[in-house]
Amino acid sequence: MMNIILFDDEARAGLLPLTFTRPISELRIGILTIRAKWQKYIDGNYSWLTEKYLSEKYPKKVGPKNIFINGSVSPNLLLKDAILSLKPGEQLMKSGLLLAVHAEGSAAMDYQSMADFPPSKVVEFKGDFMRIRYAWDLFSMNEKAIAEDFHLITAGRKSQSISSTNRVVNAANIFLEEGAKAECSIFNAGAGFIYLDRDSEVMEGSMVRGSFSLGEHSQLKMGAKIYGATTIGPHCKVGGEVNNSVIAGYSNKAHDGFLGNSVLGEWCNLGADSNNSNLKNNYSLVKVWSFEEESYINSGLQFCGLIMGDHSKCSINTMFNTGTVVGVSANIFGNGFPQKYIPSFSWGGSEGFSTYRLEEATEVAQRVFERRSEKFDDVEQRIFRHLFDSTTIHRAW
């Protein structure tokens, strides 16, 4: 089998805080993660070339022949064919962006980043592709990504039947995997595809408007109102109103409240009646905190809500301003709007923040993992420790 190594490029900084805890290729856009998309196109053994502190969880595995593929790029047939046509010592480029490298031999074991790739003969790619560069790209490009993944996953397959208790518009654009359940709800796939993964559940009274993807073992709570293009990853519980958002997985927004034009990482929890603003009162473009620039930058978007890193949580009735960015393992509570950039391991709200002690944050993560029959092991704890230490500078209260 082919040996595929998905590498992080400079887009990683623009995708923080989501990439604090994973390689770029583990981000979810559409129905699948970027890695899972590539696995549908190219059969092979997959690994990662990412930050050193993540490499224990996401190791690089080198073989006699290796193809390095840019993890920020989503596959398509033209791109797949161009990559598979590369000869050893060749690299695929598009307007200065490195897309792939075909590298032979054990020397690839020494590559610590894409900067270590040896000089190669350049092959220019003539086609187009989707690439994520900033965290808000995940919801901005999500409608196209859901459509592409829907066709990729369902081609030549037959959906499980949907219960007659539901009201359905354009059933041809709806696909239920084995074990998916939905009763007494409304599904409008007239404007976009709807995909319900294995053992997912849509409870009574939900209103779903495509494009929409519900991950395996995830639930829509009773009366949920879902607008496209929205993705809910695996093992989530979601209720209330959600519009054009991506919830990576293992996260809960189980109660009423609005989430719009937003991205939540894994192991997040939004308390009941929490809301985010996704549009400024003056209708101007939204500025968002950039870890890359260490300042606020213009997103170019009129609608932009909440970007929340893994393990962060907020209490009931929390209000997030337009374009708020929350780091990893923050605990937010209290009245009023907290600041628009909330660093990792922060504890507090609108009245001020202090540092969320690493020991306490780790204990919470362990309990949350246990609820999902997972283990917050030594590897996860070392990642936590690294992030806590490396983000200290941001917590200058």
N, C-alpha and C positions, 0 to 999 in steps of 0.2 A: 504494500500500500504506500501511497505517496506520503511524504512527511511534510506537513504544513505547519509553519510557525507564524502566528499572527503577531505583528509587531506594533507597538505604540509609536506614534510620531508626535510632532509638536502640537497636534490637536488635543493631546491629553490635558494640557494646562487650561485650555478653553472649556473643557468638559468637567473640570472640578466644580463642586465637591464630589460629583458622582464617581470620578475616577480615583479618588483617594483610596478606595477599597476594592478596586477591580481594574483589569486592563480595559482598554477602550472596547475591544471586541466582545466583552461580556455585558455591554449595555444593550438594553432592549428597546427596539423601535419597530413598530408594526406588531406582528404577532411574536416574532422570534428575536433572540439576541443576534448580533452580527455574526458571531461564531456559528450559531446554529444555522443561519442562512447559508454560510459557506459550506457547511457540512452537507447541505442539501444539493449543492452544486458540484462539489469535488469530494469524492470519497478518499479518506486518508486518516492518518494519525495526526491529531491536532495538539498543539501546545502554544506557548506564549513567550514573547520577548517583551518584558515589561520592567517596571521599577524594581530595584533590588529587594526592597522590603516586602514586595508582593510575590516575589519569585518562589518562595517556599510553598505558597498556596497555588500559584500559577507557574509551574516550572517550564523551562525550555527543554525540549527533547530533540536531540540532533541525530540524524541518520546519515547514510552515505550520500544521499541526494536530498536536498532541502529546498522548499520553496517558501520564502518569506513573503507574506502578504500584509499590506497595510490594514490594520484593524479598524481604522476609521471609515473604511470604504465598504459599501454594501455591494454584493455581487449581482451580476446579470450574465446572460449567456455570452455576450460579446467579450466581456471582461474575463470570464472563465476561459474561453477559447484562447484569448491572447496570452493569459498566464500559462496555460498548459502548453503553449507553443514556444515558450522561452527555452533557449538552450542554456546549458551550464555556462555561467559567467555573464549572462545577460540580465538586464533589469528593464522593467516596464515603467515608463514615465508618462505623465500627462501634464503638459505646461509647467514643468518643473516640480511636480508632485510625484514622489516615488510611490509606485503602486505595488510592485513585486520585484523580488530578486530570486534567481535560481542559483543556489550556491552548493557546491559539492565539497565533500570531505569534512574531516573532523575540525578544521579550522573554524567552522561555524560555531563550535562550542565556546569559543572565546569571545563571540560577539556579545557585548553587554548592552548595546543600543544600536539603533539604525546608523549612528555615526561610525560604527565599526565595520560597516559593509565595505568590502574592497571595491576599487574602481571596476566598473563593468561596462560592457557595450550597451548603449541605450537603444531601446526599442520604444518608439513613440506610439502611444495608444490613441486611436482616432475616434473612439466612441465616447458616450456619456455614461455617467454613473452617479449614484447618490453617495454623498460623503457628509458625515456629521463633524462639525467644527466647534460648535458651542452647545451648552446644555439645552438651550431653548430649541435647538434644531430637532430634538427628540419629539417635541409635540408639533413643531411647525411642519415637519416632513412626515408626520405620522399617517396621514390619510393615504398618501402614495405608498408608504411602506406596508400598511395593512392590506391594500389591494394586491401588491406584489406577493406578499406572503400567503394571502388567501389562495391565489392561483397556484402558487408553488406547492402548498400543502394539500390542496383538495383535488388537484388534477387527476382525473381518472378514477376518483373515489366517490362513494355514495354516502350522503349524510344519514345519520340516524334520524328517525322521524321526530317531528316536534309535536307536542301534545295539542290536541284540538281545543283545549281550554284557552289557548293563546289567540290573540288577534295578530295576524301576520300580513305584512305587505312585502311582496316580491320574495317569495320563499326560495327562489332559485339562488338568491344571494346570501342564503343562511346555511351554515354548516354546523352540525352538532357531532362531536366525537362520542365514542362509546361512554355511557354513564352520565352524560350531560343531561341535566334536568331543568325544565322551565314550565311553570304553570301559571295560568291566569294573568299573563303579562302581555304587553304590546311590543312587537318587534317590527320596526319600519326599516327595511333594507332597500327602500327605493332610491336612496341617495348614496348608499355605501354598503359594504359587506359586513356581515355579522358572523363571528366565529366563536363557538362555545367549546372549549377544550375538554378533555377527558375529566369526568367526575366533577365538573363545575355545576353550579346551581344558580338559577335566577328565581328568586322567591316571588310570591304573589304581589301583583300590583305594580311591578316594575315597568318602566317605559324606556325602551332602548331604541335609539336612532343611530343607524350606521353612519360612519364606519366604527366598528367596535370589536374588540377581542377580549374574551374572558379566559384567564389562564386555568390550568388544571387545578382542581380542588379549591377553586376560588368561589366566593358567593357574592351575589348581589342581594342586599337585604330588601325586605318588603318596602315597596313604594319608591324604590330608587329611580332617579331621573338621569338618564345618561345620554349625552349628546356626543356626536362624533367630532373629530376622530379621537377615540379614547381607547387606550390599552390598559388592561389590568392583568398583571403577571400572575404566576402561580401562588396559591396559598394566601390569598387576600380576602378580606371582608370589607365590602364597600356599600355604603348607603348614601342617602341625600342626593345632592345635585353635583354632577361632574360633567365638565365640558372640555374637550380637546386636551386631555391630560394623559400622562404615562405614569403608571404605578408599577415599579419594577418587579416586585414580588415580595411575599412574606410581610406585607404591610397592611395596616387597617385604617380605613376611614369608615367606620361602621355605622355612623349616625348622621343625622341631618347636618346641614352646613354645605357651603359651596366650595368646590375646588375647580379652578378653571385655568387653562393655558399654563399648566404646571407639570413638574416632574417630581415624583417621590422615589427615593431609593428603596432599598430593602430594610426590613425590620423597623419601619417607621410606624408611628401611631398618631392620628389626629383625634383629639378629644371631641366630644359631642358639641355640635353647633359651632365648630371652628370654621372660619371663612377666610378666603383670600380675595383681595382686589386684583382684578386683571386688566383694569382700564383706569387711567388717570382722569381726574375730574376735568382737566383741560384738554383731554384727548391727544396729548403730545406723545412722542415716542418714549418708550420706557428705558431708563438707564438701570443697569444691573452690575453688581459687584463682580469684578474680574480678578481672579487669583493670579492671572498672567500679568496684568498691568498693575495690580495692587491699588486699584481705584475703580470708580464706577465708569462703565463704558456704555455707549448707546447700542442697544440691542437691535435697533432698526425695526422694532415691532411696536405696534399700537396696543396689542393685547399680549401681556406677559405677566404671569402670576408668581407662583412659588417654586423655587428650586431647593429641594431638601435632600441632604446627604443621608447615608445609611445610619440607622440606629437613633435618629433624632425623633423627639416626641413633643407634643404640646398638650396642655390641659384643656378642659372644656372652655368654650366661648373665646378661644384665642383668635385674634384678628391679625392678619398679615397684610402689609401694604403691597402695592403693586411692585413687582420685580424683586421680592425679598429672596435672599439667598441664605440658607442655613447649612452649616457645615455638618460634620459627622458627630453623632452622639451629643447633641444639644438637648437640654430639657427646658422648655419654654412655658411660662405660666403668668397669670396676672391680668389686670385690666389694661385696656389701651393697646396701641400699636407698638410692638417692639421695634428696635432699629432694623434697617433694611438689610444689613449684613450681620449675621449672628455667627461668630466663629465656632469651630469645633470645640466640643467639651465646654460649652457655656451653660450656665445655670441662672435662670431669672427671666425678666421680661421688661416691660416698658419702664419700670422704676429702676432698672439697672441689672447688671449681670455680675456674676462671680464665676470662678472656675469650678466646673463639675469634676470632682475628684475622680481620678482614674479608677481607684478601687471600687467606688460606688457605681460608676458607669459600667465597669466590668461585671459586677454582681447583677445589675439589671440585664445586661446582654445575656448572661448565662441563664437567667430565669426565662427570658423571652425565647431563647433557643430551646430550652427544655419543653416549653409549651408546644413546640412544633416537632418534638422528638428529635431535635438536632443537638449537637454538642459544641459549645463555644470553647474550642480546644486551645492548646498552647500556641498553635499557629495563629489563630484568630487573636489571641491575647498579645502576641508579639506585634501584630499589625496595629492593634489598638495602642500599644505602648509607643510605637514609632510615631503614629499620628498625633498622640497627645504631646510628645516631646517636640515634634517638628512644627506644631501649630501654636506653641506657647507665645510666640511673638505676636500673634493675632489677638491674644487675650490680654492686652495691655489696658486693663481697666483703670 
